Amino acid sequence: MSSEAVSWVVREGMRNLPARLVGPLIIIAEGCDFYGEGARPWVTDHWVRGEVLPRDGLATLCGISVRRCRQRLAELEARGVIQRGDQRRADFVRADRRPVVWDIPGVRQAYIARSSGLLR
Protein backbone atom coordinates (compact mmCIF):
# COMPACT_ATOMS: atom_id res chain seq x y z
CA MET A 1 0.00 0.00 0.00
CA SER A 2 1.28 3.43 -0.88
CA SER A 3 0.35 6.37 1.27
CA GLU A 4 2.02 8.51 -1.39
CA ALA A 5 -0.45 7.35 -4.06
CA VAL A 6 -3.48 7.71 -1.78
CA SER A 7 -2.27 11.16 -0.72
CA TRP A 8 -1.96 12.22 -4.38
CA VAL A 9 -5.49 10.97 -5.10
CA VAL A 10 -6.91 12.93 -2.17
CA ARG A 11 -4.99 16.12 -2.97
CA GLU A 12 -4.87 16.13 -6.76
CA GLY A 13 -6.51 13.13 -8.38
CA MET A 14 -10.06 13.82 -7.24
CA ARG A 15 -10.15 17.27 -8.80
CA ASN A 16 -12.67 17.46 -11.61
CA LEU A 17 -13.68 13.83 -11.11
CA PRO A 18 -17.27 12.76 -10.57
CA ALA A 19 -17.85 11.23 -7.13
CA ARG A 20 -18.67 7.84 -8.67
CA LEU A 21 -15.03 7.49 -9.81
CA VAL A 22 -13.37 8.34 -6.51
CA GLY A 23 -13.94 4.98 -4.77
CA PRO A 24 -12.31 2.83 -7.45
CA LEU A 25 -9.44 5.31 -7.77
CA ILE A 26 -8.67 5.24 -4.04
CA ILE A 27 -8.74 1.44 -3.96
CA ILE A 28 -6.36 1.31 -6.93
CA ALA A 29 -4.10 3.85 -5.19
CA GLU A 30 -3.98 1.63 -2.10
CA GLY A 31 -2.47 -1.14 -4.21
CA CYS A 32 0.15 1.02 -5.90
CA ASP A 33 3.78 1.36 -4.97
CA PHE A 34 5.44 4.66 -4.01
CA TYR A 35 5.46 5.80 -7.65
CA GLY A 36 1.81 5.00 -8.31
CA GLU A 37 2.53 1.81 -10.21
CA GLY A 38 1.59 -1.84 -10.03
CA ALA A 39 -1.90 -1.97 -8.52
CA ARG A 40 -3.56 -5.31 -9.28
CA PRO A 41 -7.11 -5.22 -7.96
CA TRP A 42 -9.45 -8.00 -8.95
CA VAL A 43 -12.73 -6.71 -10.33
CA THR A 44 -14.72 -9.68 -9.04
CA ASP A 45 -14.50 -11.61 -5.78
CA HIS A 46 -12.20 -14.63 -6.04
CA TRP A 47 -13.44 -18.11 -5.38
CA VAL A 48 -11.20 -21.12 -4.95
CA ARG A 49 -12.78 -24.55 -4.40
CA GLY A 50 -15.99 -22.98 -3.16
CA GLU A 51 -14.32 -20.58 -0.72
CA VAL A 52 -13.92 -16.85 -1.18
CA LEU A 53 -10.38 -15.59 -0.81
CA PRO A 54 -9.78 -12.94 1.82
CA ARG A 55 -9.36 -10.37 -0.95
CA ASP A 56 -12.66 -8.85 -2.05
CA GLY A 57 -13.03 -7.67 -5.58
CA LEU A 58 -13.00 -4.01 -6.55
CA ALA A 59 -16.71 -4.14 -7.35
CA THR A 60 -17.55 -5.48 -3.89
CA LEU A 61 -15.34 -2.92 -2.15
CA CYS A 62 -17.05 -0.12 -4.09
CA GLY A 63 -20.53 -1.56 -3.58
CA ILE A 64 -21.27 -1.73 -7.31
CA SER A 65 -21.85 -4.41 -9.91
CA VAL A 66 -18.96 -5.95 -11.84
CA ARG A 67 -20.25 -4.43 -15.07
CA ARG A 68 -20.45 -0.94 -13.54
CA CYS A 69 -16.97 -1.40 -12.04
CA ARG A 70 -15.51 -2.18 -15.46
CA GLN A 71 -17.30 0.87 -16.89
CA ARG A 72 -15.80 3.09 -14.22
CA LEU A 73 -12.31 1.71 -14.78
CA ALA A 74 -12.74 2.38 -18.50
CA GLU A 75 -13.86 5.93 -17.71
CA LEU A 76 -10.88 6.53 -15.43
CA GLU A 77 -8.61 5.20 -18.17
CA ALA A 78 -10.28 7.38 -20.82
CA ARG A 79 -9.78 10.45 -18.61
CA GLY A 80 -6.08 9.59 -18.27
CA VAL A 81 -6.25 9.22 -14.48
CA ILE A 82 -5.17 5.57 -14.64
CA GLN A 83 -3.37 3.60 -17.32
CA ARG A 84 -2.50 -0.02 -17.86
CA GLY A 85 0.80 -0.84 -16.25
CA ASP A 86 3.39 -3.56 -16.63
CA GLN A 87 1.26 -6.70 -16.88
CA ARG A 88 4.23 -8.89 -15.90
CA ARG A 89 3.62 -7.80 -12.30
CA ALA A 90 0.66 -10.21 -12.26
CA ASP A 91 2.48 -13.17 -13.82
CA PHE A 92 2.25 -15.11 -10.57
CA VAL A 93 -1.52 -15.47 -11.14
CA ARG A 94 -2.81 -18.13 -13.51
CA ALA A 95 -3.38 -16.56 -16.96
CA ASP A 96 -7.15 -17.07 -17.04
CA ARG A 97 -7.55 -15.40 -13.63
CA ARG A 98 -4.97 -12.66 -13.95
CA PRO A 99 -6.07 -9.13 -12.97
CA VAL A 100 -5.19 -6.04 -14.97
CA VAL A 101 -2.25 -4.09 -13.54
CA TRP A 102 -2.99 -0.37 -13.21
CA ASP A 103 -0.72 2.66 -12.79
CA ILE A 104 -1.65 6.18 -11.73
CA PRO A 105 0.65 8.38 -13.83
CA GLY A 106 -0.06 11.53 -11.82
CA VAL A 107 1.70 10.10 -8.76
CA ARG A 108 4.97 9.62 -10.66
CA GLN A 109 4.65 13.07 -12.26
CA ALA A 110 4.16 14.66 -8.83
CA TYR A 111 7.18 12.76 -7.49
CA ILE A 112 9.35 13.95 -10.39
CA ALA A 113 8.16 17.53 -9.96
CA ARG A 114 8.92 17.42 -6.22
CA SER A 115 12.32 15.82 -6.78
CA SER A 116 13.34 18.42 -9.34
CA GLY A 117 12.32 21.26 -7.03
CA LEU A 118 9.34 22.41 -9.08
CA LEU A 119 6.96 21.70 -6.20
CA ARG A 120 7.42 21.98 -2.50
C-alpha positions in Angstrom: 0.0 0.0 0.0 1.3 3.4 -0.9 0.3 6.4 1.3 2.0 8.5 -1.4 -0.4 7.3 -4.1 -3.5 7.7 -1.8 -2.3 11.2 -0.7 -2.0 12.2 -4.4 -5.5 11.0 -5.1 -6.9 12.9 -2.2 -5.0 16.1 -3.0 -4.9 16.1 -6.8 -6.5 13.1 -8.4 -10.1 13.8 -7.2 -10.1 17.3 -8.8 -12.7 17.5 -11.6 -13.7 13.8 -11.1 -17.3 12.8 -10.6 -17.8 11.2 -7.1 -18.7 7.8 -8.7 -15.0 7.5 -9.8 -13.4 8.3 -6.5 -13.9 5.0 -4.8 -12.3 2.8 -7.5 -9.4 5.3 -7.8 -8.7 5.2 -4.0 -8.7 1.4 -4.0 -6.4 1.3 -6.9 -4.1 3.9 -5.2 -4.0 1.6 -2.1 -2.5 -1.1 -4.2 0.2 1.0 -5.9 3.8 1.4 -5.0 5.4 4.7 -4.0 5.5 5.8 -7.6 1.8 5.0 -8.3 2.5 1.8 -10.2 1.6 -1.8 -10.0 -1.9 -2.0 -8.5 -3.6 -5.3 -9.3 -7.1 -5.2 -8.0 -9.5 -8.0 -8.9 -12.7 -6.7 -10.3 -14.7 -9.7 -9.0 -14.5 -11.6 -5.8 -12.2 -14.6 -6.0 -13.4 -18.1 -5.4 -11.2 -21.1 -5.0 -12.8 -24.5 -4.4 -16.0 -23.0 -3.2 -14.3 -20.6 -0.7 -13.9 -16.9 -1.2 -10.4 -15.6 -0.8 -9.8 -12.9 1.8 -9.4 -10.4 -1.0 -12.7 -8.8 -2.0 -13.0 -7.7 -5.6 -13.0 -4.0 -6.6 -16.7 -4.1 -7.4 -17.5 -5.5 -3.9 -15.3 -2.9 -2.2 -17.1 -0.1 -4.1 -20.5 -1.6 -3.6 -21.3 -1.7 -7.3 -21.9 -4.4 -9.9 -19.0 -6.0 -11.8 -20.2 -4.4 -15.1 -20.4 -0.9 -13.5 -17.0 -1.4 -12.0 -15.5 -2.2 -15.5 -17.3 0.9 -16.9 -15.8 3.1 -14.2 -12.3 1.7 -14.8 -12.7 2.4 -18.5 -13.9 5.9 -17.7 -10.9 6.5 -15.4 -8.6 5.2 -18.2 -10.3 7.4 -20.8 -9.8 10.5 -18.6 -6.1 9.6 -18.3 -6.2 9.2 -14.5 -5.2 5.6 -14.6 -3.4 3.6 -17.3 -2.5 0.0 -17.9 0.8 -0.8 -16.2 3.4 -3.6 -16.6 1.3 -6.7 -16.9 4.2 -8.9 -15.9 3.6 -7.8 -12.3 0.7 -10.2 -12.3 2.5 -13.2 -13.8 2.3 -15.1 -10.6 -1.5 -15.5 -11.1 -2.8 -18.1 -13.5 -3.4 -16.6 -17.0 -7.1 -17.1 -17.0 -7.6 -15.4 -13.6 -5.0 -12.7 -14.0 -6.1 -9.1 -13.0 -5.2 -6.0 -15.0 -2.2 -4.1 -13.5 -3.0 -0.4 -13.2 -0.7 2.7 -12.8 -1.7 6.2 -11.7 0.6 8.4 -13.8 -0.1 11.5 -11.8 1.7 10.1 -8.8 5.0 9.6 -10.7 4.6 13.1 -12.3 4.2 14.7 -8.8 7.2 12.8 -7.5 9.4 13.9 -10.4 8.2 17.5 -10.0 8.9 17.4 -6.2 12.3 15.8 -6.8 13.3 18.4 -9.3 12.3 21.3 -7.0 9.3 22.4 -9.1 7.0 21.7 -6.2 7.4 22.0 -2.5 
